[in-house]
Amino acid sequence: MPKIIPVYTENNDYQKFEVLKRNRNKRHKYQEFFVEGVRNIHEAVRGGWTIQAFLYAKEKKLSRWGSDILAASKANFHYELYGDLMDKLSDKEETSELIAIVTIPPDDASRFSKKGPLLAVVFDRPSNRGNLGTIIRSCDALGANGLIMTGHAVDLYDPETIRASMGSFFSMPSIRMDSPQEVGEWVRALRVMLPDLQVVGTSAKGSRNLSEADLCRPTVLLIGNEADGLCFKFKELCDTLVKIPMVGSASSLNVASAASILLYEVARQRA
């Protein structure tokens, strides 16, 4: 049974919620992150994520959805916020009726789905939270087993990343690895279990068009940073580099758009 805690002022509890929303270092110190939005909270609950607390405005009537979530809650705490505290905390134009504080899971590729031939996506040094969230959403929609983000990058658990994923964050296992070296070690271990594994990189100067690659095999798909593309060490790890053929004056695509095209081609071939 969750413990109910009233919050009347911007006290220590409130300050912790606020800092989880805006400060990546504190999120990783506490191993918790801030989630709002009906779809995101619904998917977190449905996916069995560990929810430490729910927050809600005590003086506002909850919808049937909100009441049902709290009635079935296995969280440790329910915080009842008074006055305008919920309005101040929410990032929504129309204040969310619930906010969840969720536990950060381990960065472990064993969380990846085991369905079908492997399709793992590696996103090198993402610099835009919206792009990262959109790629997570595309991975979910188009059948990837999991996503790895690497290097100095935006925070995987930033509220903007989660919001951009439109709920897919909670069904697409996404983890962090520090460097190409760590990814390389993971790939070498995978090859022992999957001898036909291939590592496919993406580049405007790729040696073959995307449609010419055999993507039915177990595949690790490498996607480069928005500005700089794949780093040299990741290119060395690749078995092949593919490109998306383009016409017109555009020389490149937004990375989230390019990732969606790549993932769609994998899904098309595998269908």
C-alpha positions as CSV (number, residue, x, y, z in Angstrom):
1,M,0.0,0.0,0.0
2,P,1.6,3.3,-1.0
3,K,2.4,5.8,1.7
4,I,0.5,9.1,1.2
5,I,2.5,12.2,1.8
6,P,1.0,15.7,1.6
7,V,3.2,18.4,0.1
8,Y,2.1,22.0,1.0
9,T,5.3,23.9,0.1
10,E,8.3,23.7,-2.1
11,N,10.0,21.5,0.5
12,N,12.8,18.9,0.1
13,D,10.5,16.4,-1.6
14,Y,9.3,19.0,-4.1
15,Q,12.8,20.2,-4.7
16,K,13.8,16.6,-5.5
17,F,11.0,16.2,-8.1
18,E,12.0,19.5,-9.7
19,V,15.7,18.6,-9.9
20,L,14.8,15.2,-11.4
21,K,13.1,17.0,-14.2
22,R,15.9,19.4,-15.1
23,N,19.2,17.9,-13.9
24,R,20.7,14.8,-15.6
25,N,23.4,14.4,-12.9
26,K,20.8,14.2,-10.2
27,R,18.7,11.7,-12.2
28,H,21.7,9.4,-12.4
29,K,22.6,10.0,-8.7
30,Y,19.1,9.0,-7.5
31,Q,18.6,6.5,-10.4
32,E,15.2,7.9,-11.0
33,F,13.5,10.0,-13.7
34,F,10.5,12.2,-14.2
35,V,7.6,11.1,-16.4
36,E,4.4,12.9,-17.3
37,G,1.7,12.4,-19.9
38,V,-1.1,9.9,-20.1
39,R,0.5,7.8,-22.9
40,N,3.9,7.7,-21.2
41,I,2.6,6.8,-17.8
42,H,0.2,4.2,-19.2
43,E,3.1,2.5,-21.1
44,A,5.4,2.6,-18.1
45,V,2.7,0.9,-16.0
46,R,1.8,-1.6,-18.7
47,G,5.5,-2.4,-19.3
48,G,6.1,-3.2,-15.6
49,W,8.6,-0.4,-14.9
50,T,9.3,0.2,-11.3
51,I,7.5,3.3,-10.2
52,Q,8.7,4.9,-7.0
53,A,6.0,7.5,-6.6
54,F,3.0,9.2,-8.2
55,L,2.3,12.9,-7.8
56,Y,-1.1,14.6,-8.2
57,A,-2.9,17.7,-7.2
58,K,-5.0,16.9,-4.1
59,E,-7.6,19.7,-4.7
60,K,-8.4,18.6,-8.3
61,K,-10.6,15.8,-9.2
62,L,-8.9,13.0,-11.1
63,S,-10.2,11.4,-14.3
64,R,-11.3,7.8,-14.3
65,W,-7.9,6.9,-15.8
66,G,-6.0,8.7,-13.1
67,S,-8.1,7.2,-10.3
68,D,-7.6,3.7,-11.8
69,I,-3.9,4.2,-12.0
70,L,-3.6,5.2,-8.3
71,A,-6.0,2.5,-7.2
72,A,-3.8,-0.2,-8.8
73,S,-0.5,1.5,-7.9
74,K,2.4,-0.5,-6.5
75,A,4.5,2.7,-5.9
76,N,6.1,3.3,-2.6
77,F,4.7,6.8,-2.2
78,H,1.8,8.9,-3.4
79,Y,2.5,12.6,-3.0
80,E,-0.6,14.9,-2.7
81,L,0.4,18.4,-3.9
82,Y,-1.5,21.4,-2.7
83,G,-2.1,24.9,-4.1
84,D,-0.3,25.5,-7.5
85,L,2.6,23.1,-6.9
86,M,1.5,20.6,-9.5
87,D,1.0,23.5,-12.1
88,K,4.6,24.7,-11.4
89,L,6.0,21.2,-11.7
90,S,4.2,20.1,-14.9
91,D,5.7,20.9,-18.3
92,K,2.3,20.6,-20.0
93,E,0.3,23.5,-21.3
94,E,-2.7,21.8,-19.5
95,T,-1.2,20.5,-16.2
96,S,-0.8,16.8,-16.1
97,E,-3.1,15.1,-13.6
98,L,-0.4,12.6,-12.7
99,I,3.4,12.7,-12.7
100,A,5.4,9.5,-12.1
101,I,8.9,9.1,-10.6
102,V,10.4,5.9,-12.2
103,T,13.5,3.9,-11.5
104,I,16.3,3.9,-14.1
105,P,17.0,0.3,-15.1
106,P,20.5,-1.1,-15.7
107,D,22.3,-0.5,-18.9
108,D,22.3,-4.1,-19.9
109,A,21.8,-5.5,-23.4
110,S,20.2,-8.6,-21.9
111,R,17.0,-6.4,-21.7
112,F,16.8,-6.4,-25.5
113,S,13.9,-8.3,-27.1
114,K,14.8,-11.8,-28.4
115,K,12.2,-11.9,-31.2
116,G,13.2,-12.6,-34.7
117,P,16.7,-12.1,-36.3
118,L,18.6,-9.5,-34.2
119,L,18.2,-5.8,-35.2
120,A,20.1,-3.6,-32.7
121,V,20.5,0.1,-33.4
122,V,23.5,2.1,-32.2
123,F,23.1,5.9,-32.2
124,D,26.5,7.6,-31.9
125,R,26.6,10.7,-29.7
126,P,23.0,12.0,-30.2
127,S,23.0,15.8,-29.7
128,N,19.2,16.4,-29.9
129,R,16.7,15.0,-27.5
130,G,13.9,15.2,-29.9
131,N,15.8,13.1,-32.5
132,L,16.7,10.5,-29.9
133,G,13.1,10.2,-28.8
134,T,11.9,10.0,-32.4
135,I,14.4,7.3,-33.2
136,I,13.3,5.3,-30.2
137,R,9.8,5.6,-31.5
138,S,10.8,4.4,-35.0
139,C,12.8,1.4,-33.5
140,D,9.6,0.4,-31.6
141,A,7.3,0.8,-34.7
142,L,9.6,-1.0,-37.1
143,G,10.8,-4.0,-35.1
144,A,14.2,-3.3,-33.6
145,N,15.2,-5.4,-30.6
146,G,16.9,-2.5,-28.7
147,L,18.8,0.7,-29.0
148,I,22.3,1.7,-27.7
149,M,23.4,5.3,-27.4
150,T,27.0,6.1,-27.0
151,G,29.5,8.7,-26.1
152,H,29.0,12.3,-24.9
153,A,25.4,12.9,-25.7
154,V,22.0,14.1,-24.5
155,D,20.5,12.3,-21.6
156,L,18.4,9.2,-22.4
157,Y,16.2,10.0,-19.4
158,D,15.6,13.6,-20.2
159,P,11.8,14.4,-20.1
160,E,12.1,15.8,-23.7
161,T,13.5,12.5,-25.0
162,I,10.8,10.6,-23.3
163,R,8.1,12.9,-24.6
164,A,9.4,12.7,-28.2
165,S,9.1,8.9,-28.0
166,M,5.3,9.1,-27.6
167,G,5.3,6.2,-25.1
168,S,7.7,4.0,-27.1
169,F,10.4,4.7,-24.6
170,F,8.8,2.1,-22.2
171,S,8.6,-0.7,-24.7
172,M,11.9,-0.2,-26.6
173,P,14.8,-1.3,-24.5
174,S,17.4,1.6,-24.7
175,I,20.7,1.5,-23.0
176,R,23.9,3.5,-22.8
177,M,27.5,2.4,-23.7
178,D,30.4,4.7,-23.1
179,S,32.4,4.3,-26.3
180,P,33.0,2.5,-29.7
181,Q,35.4,0.2,-27.8
182,E,32.6,-1.0,-25.5
183,V,30.2,-1.5,-28.4
184,G,33.0,-3.4,-30.2
185,E,33.4,-5.8,-27.3
186,W,29.7,-6.4,-27.2
187,V,29.7,-7.1,-31.0
188,R,32.6,-9.5,-30.7
189,A,30.7,-11.4,-27.9
190,L,27.6,-11.4,-30.1
191,R,29.5,-13.0,-33.1
192,V,30.2,-16.0,-31.0
193,M,26.5,-16.7,-30.7
194,L,25.5,-15.3,-34.1
195,P,28.2,-16.2,-36.6
196,D,26.3,-14.5,-39.5
197,L,26.0,-11.2,-37.6
198,Q,26.7,-8.1,-39.7
199,V,27.5,-4.5,-38.6
200,V,26.0,-2.0,-41.1
201,G,27.0,1.6,-40.9
202,T,25.3,4.6,-42.5
203,S,27.1,7.2,-44.5
204,A,26.5,9.6,-47.4
205,K,29.6,8.1,-48.9
206,G,28.5,4.5,-48.4
207,S,29.8,1.9,-50.9
208,R,26.3,0.6,-51.7
209,N,22.7,1.8,-51.7
210,L,20.5,0.7,-48.8
211,S,18.3,-1.5,-50.9
212,E,21.3,-3.5,-52.1
213,A,22.3,-4.7,-48.6
214,D,21.0,-8.0,-47.3
215,L,19.3,-6.9,-44.0
216,C,17.6,-10.2,-43.3
217,R,20.7,-11.4,-41.4
218,P,21.2,-10.5,-37.7
219,T,22.2,-6.9,-37.9
220,V,23.7,-4.1,-35.8
221,L,22.8,-0.8,-37.5
222,L,25.1,2.1,-36.7
223,I,23.7,5.7,-37.0
224,G,26.0,8.7,-36.8
225,N,25.9,11.9,-34.9
226,E,23.6,14.6,-36.4
227,A,26.5,16.9,-37.4
228,D,29.5,14.6,-37.8
229,G,28.1,11.3,-38.8
230,L,29.8,8.1,-37.7
231,C,33.2,8.4,-36.0
232,F,36.2,6.7,-37.5
233,K,36.3,3.9,-34.9
234,F,32.7,3.0,-35.7
235,K,33.4,2.9,-39.4
236,E,36.2,0.5,-38.7
237,L,33.8,-1.8,-36.9
238,C,31.4,-1.9,-39.9
239,D,31.3,-4.8,-42.3
240,T,29.6,-2.5,-44.9
241,L,28.6,1.2,-45.2
242,V,25.3,1.9,-46.9
243,K,23.7,5.2,-48.2
244,I,20.2,6.4,-48.9
245,P,20.0,7.4,-52.5
246,M,18.7,11.0,-52.9
247,V,17.7,13.3,-55.8
248,G,17.3,17.0,-55.7
249,S,19.5,19.6,-54.0
250,A,19.4,18.0,-50.5
251,S,22.7,16.4,-49.5
252,S,21.5,14.9,-46.3
253,L,18.5,14.1,-44.2
254,N,17.6,14.8,-40.6
255,V,19.0,11.8,-38.6
256,A,15.6,10.7,-37.3
257,S,14.2,10.7,-40.8
258,A,17.2,8.8,-42.1
259,A,16.9,6.2,-39.3
260,S,13.2,5.7,-40.0
261,I,14.0,5.0,-43.7
262,L,16.8,2.5,-42.7
263,L,14.5,0.7,-40.3
264,Y,11.7,0.6,-42.8
265,E,14.0,-1.1,-45.3
266,V,15.0,-3.7,-42.7
267,A,11.3,-4.4,-41.9
268,R,10.4,-4.5,-45.7
269,Q,13.1,-7.1,-46.4
270,R,12.3,-9.2,-43.4
271,A,8.5,-9.2,-44.2
